[in-house]
Amino acid sequence: MKSLGPFEIDRIYCGDCVEMMTQMPDASVDLVVTDPPFAIDFRAKRSNYNRTQTRVLEGYNEIPQDQYYQFTVNWMNEVYRILKKTGSMYVFSGWTNLRDILNAIEEVGFVTLNHIIWKYQFGVYTKRRFVTSHYHILFVAKDEKSYKFNKIEHYPEDVWVIKREYWTGKIKTPTKLPVELVKKILLYSSDPEDVVLDPFIGSGTVAVVAKSLGRHFIGFEIVREYYEFALERLKDVQVEMFSGVKK
Ligand SMILES: C[S@@+](CC[C@H](N)C(=O)[O-])C[C@H]1O[C@@H](n2cnc3c(N)ncnc32)[C@H](O)[C@@H]1O
């Protein structure tokens, strides 16, 4: 089994990702896909996206607004160091924290390749403003000349219309990414056997999709309940027969 510093690949770990990433070797990861915590007064127990409150896990770890920029620079600096020269990162952001994310991307030294809009359903009802029904995905690279990009569609546009998943009757974390969305990213920006990292793994979607596509994965999560939930999901994953890109 290959390892990255003290961490085995194809495993997820419970703890602070910044602390854990500092122990990973330079240039050891091919792709980072991550949806970092927000800096707003987000409460997992509220009925987000019309879900039944009792089935939503508690303990979401948010970051105070005044610490958000420094927190972002800290984790991104580590990501930059551990990415290979051919590596890239997709970072998810709502518009509330977008300014901090964009500034951190520039400060850390990433090159921005695309600003993707993910359009979803289930926007929260509003009275005096438009309903937010999109998310931002910043696609950035370490080196503009050598990052990996499998052009699997002839005309790949930067607005993606993908539905959020509704999990009937199961316990859910409040911000789970759709499998279809993560799959698209992995097919474009990684190959089988590549190492895919999500430092903020939440319910484990990035690791689950990486495993199903025959990629290696590593993930970190600070909230134990989420970590255990992600572990359970990973147990059931079957590797798809075809997980590469036709060249
Ligand atoms: C927006 S959620 C990620 C959701 C995930 N993409 C999914 O599909 O379920 C962000 C996650 O980061 C975790 N988190 C916050 N601070 C962290 C830290 N310092 N280290 C590791 N995880 C952290 C939160 O507990 C939360 O589960």
Ligand as a Chemical Component Dictionary entry (heavy atoms), coordinates in Angstrom:
data_LIG
# 
_chem_comp.id                   LIG 
_chem_comp.type                 NON-POLYMER 
_chem_comp.pdbx_formal_charge   0 
_chem_comp.three_letter_code    LIG 
# 
loop_
_chem_comp_atom.comp_id 
_chem_comp_atom.atom_id 
_chem_comp_atom.alt_atom_id 
_chem_comp_atom.type_symbol 
_chem_comp_atom.charge 
_chem_comp_atom.model_Cartn_x 
_chem_comp_atom.model_Cartn_y 
_chem_comp_atom.model_Cartn_z 
_chem_comp_atom.pdbx_ordinal 
LIG C1  C1  C 0  -18.966 22.107 3.009  1  
LIG S1  S1  S 1  -18.562 20.701 3.921  2  
LIG C2  C2  C 0  -17.992 19.528 2.745  3  
LIG C3  C3  C 0  -19.089 18.695 2.159  4  
LIG C4  C4  C 0  -18.615 17.571 1.242  5  
LIG N1  N1  N 0  -18.093 18.093 -0.013 6  
LIG C5  C5  C 0  -19.716 16.542 0.948  7  
LIG O1  O1  O 0  -19.998 16.248 -0.238 8  
LIG O2  O2  O -1 -20.307 16.050 1.913  9  
LIG C6  C6  C 0  -17.057 21.193 4.724  10 
LIG C7  C7  C 0  -16.569 20.191 5.739  11 
LIG O3  O3  O 0  -15.302 20.635 6.258  12 
LIG C8  C8  C 0  -15.202 20.213 7.611  13 
LIG N2  N2  N 0  -14.116 21.000 8.251  14 
LIG C9  C9  C 0  -14.166 22.260 8.715  15 
LIG N3  N3  N 0  -12.952 22.655 9.186  16 
LIG C10 C10 C 0  -12.104 21.607 8.967  17 
LIG C11 C11 C 0  -10.715 21.399 9.191  18 
LIG N4  N4  N 0  -9.939  22.342 9.739  19 
LIG N5  N5  N 0  -10.170 20.203 8.829  20 
LIG C12 C12 C 0  -10.941 19.221 8.263  21 
LIG N6  N6  N 0  -12.270 19.371 8.035  22 
LIG C13 C13 C 0  -12.848 20.540 8.376  23 
LIG C14 C14 C 0  -16.611 20.468 8.143  24 
LIG O4  O4  O 0  -16.869 19.726 9.307  25 
LIG C15 C15 C 0  -17.477 20.031 6.953  26 
LIG O5  O5  O 0  -17.851 18.673 7.052  27 
# 
loop_
_chem_comp_bond.comp_id 
_chem_comp_bond.atom_id_1 
_chem_comp_bond.atom_id_2 
_chem_comp_bond.value_order 
_chem_comp_bond.pdbx_ordinal 
LIG C1  S1  SING 1  
LIG S1  C2  SING 2  
LIG S1  C6  SING 3  
LIG C2  C3  SING 4  
LIG C3  C4  SING 5  
LIG C4  N1  SING 6  
LIG C4  C5  SING 7  
LIG C5  O1  DOUB 8  
LIG C5  O2  SING 9  
LIG C6  C7  SING 10 
LIG C7  O3  SING 11 
LIG C7  C15 SING 12 
LIG O3  C8  SING 13 
LIG C8  N2  SING 14 
LIG C8  C14 SING 15 
LIG N2  C9  SING 16 
LIG N2  C13 SING 17 
LIG C9  N3  DOUB 18 
LIG N3  C10 SING 19 
LIG C10 C11 SING 20 
LIG C10 C13 DOUB 21 
LIG C11 N4  SING 22 
LIG C11 N5  DOUB 23 
LIG N5  C12 SING 24 
LIG C12 N6  DOUB 25 
LIG N6  C13 SING 26 
LIG C14 O4  SING 27 
LIG C14 C15 SING 28 
LIG C15 O5  SING 29 
# 
